[in-house]
Amino acid sequence: DIQMTQSPSTLSASVGDRVTITCRASQSISTWLAWHQQKPGKAPKLLIYKASSLESGVPSRFSGGGSGTEFTLTISSLQPDDFATYYCQHGGTFGQGTKVEIK
Amino acid sequence: EVQLVESGGGLVQTGGSLRLSCAASAFTFSRYAMSWVRQAPGKGLEWVSAISGSGGSTYYADSVKGRFTISRDNSKNTLSLQMNSLRAEDTAVYYCAKDRCSSGTCYSFDYWGPGTLVTVSS
């Protein structure tokens, strides 16, 4: 089974910061990777699919990159609405999540 | 707009059964694989089960294999999860989720329901 490992587990940042979250797959998954944002008490929301494609309606400050086994989610300028937990996904496997907190 | 709405959650005793449903609307339900994903309190996302658009193929996490059964009724745009022999560790919010692609899978979900809470207690 493919394992997905995210880092860091927690990230403290300020509004306006550029932040990057990494997701590593235990074997190559080409670009079959998605990123979701989840806020407390809410369902996850798709941000990025196929590693780098921005879901409709998602702000352009979010971007994804990578292929094979290493992937990144970057928020170019962190906004107050972006403090949340982020998960990478490949099919039935999710990363353990990265919580973005206010510094 | 695509909508997924789960129902059927609640409090159940250890060893008991529960049936979850997910009502889907605003897309051609039969064309998309669907999944159940759960989230234990304070924990991350755990995929539970998936079913192909036709219903002919089903998949389960090892943690629920033999206890849970996924099914769908394409005439009623409804996804179901029959959960038997429930354990304390099955306590979670259960989400239904739609695969992004209409044929096979894209390995990603583009819509999620708001979730339904299942609590298993002795």
Interface residues (C-beta under 8 A of the other chain):
Chain A: I29 W32 L33 A34 H36 Q38 K42 A43 P44 K45 L46 Y49 K50 E55 Y87 Q89 H90 G91 G92 T93 F94 G95 Q96 G97
Chain B: S35 V37 G44 L45 E46 W47 A50 Y59 A61 Y95 R100 T105 C106 Y107 S108 F109 D110 Y111 W112 G113 P114 G115
